[in-house]
């Protein structure tokens, strides 16, 4: 027989845990399914220095442990499992976990996040958080005054490169084609920034360095010529993939899979289903904004359950 809960949160990270804190304090007795990556992207972030309340900074995994403890303190149940299937025909929503559980819920909060796309190089994985990053806004400060590399040719890469150019004397941008995919205004901004050097038709062969990044070996895709660029920071900006595949038959998404809530709310088009965090945010992708939308989702869920006479 299926379990029945007032509030189930799919996914952890700043959005999921914040939603859980608010939902638990409202006596909704939430259950969190952590997903494949408990704690989300912050689990692969060494130092977080831009989250309010941590004047000396904090390691990403420690921050997520603090979030989890706070959620558990108010009665949240954490389940280390992932949801594989949903049925939102409602009014009671059904979900199924990889572990074989069938759960019925009066409200669902989605906080499945988005995962950075990577190049797939062994050296990239080995030097993760040792100079390799997928977020200039998060980590750029640590490379102030240093030479850095940005990989990508879209709007995200252009934005990361121009952001880093304010902090770093040299920014090398590696673009696989002979033109950028970025919008004209963003591409123009890159080309007008004096300390950004664009390397056209260029791909990464290897990220260099033993214990930390010292540069990259790159190859020109037209001539086949290989060369080395010295740098201490290597930023991969080839996009993110929202972890929203199981919702595609139920909820509105944009063309890249980001969920589309009703503007100004955390509500989706299905009553009782709410969304928070990077699963619906391709613009900011910060821990603090994710936490804010987690709060919104829990408050919207509480109001919904009250209006429906469930609580």
Secondary structure, DSSP 8 states (H G I E B T S, - for coil): --EEEEEEEE--HHHHHHHHHHHHHTT---EEE--SSTTGGGGG-SEE-SSTT-TT-EEHHHHHHHHHHHHHHTT-EEE---EEEEE--SSSEEEEETTS-EEEEEEEEE---EEE-----HHHHHTBTTTEES-HHHHGGGGTTSEEEEE--SHHHHHHHHHHHTT-SEEEEE-SSSS--S-HHHHHHHHT-TTEEEETTEEEEEEE-SSS--EEEEEETTT--EEEEE-SEEEE-S-EEES-GGGTTTS-B-TTS-B---TTSSB-SSTTEEE-GGGS-SS---HHHHHHHHHHHHHHHHHHHHHTT--
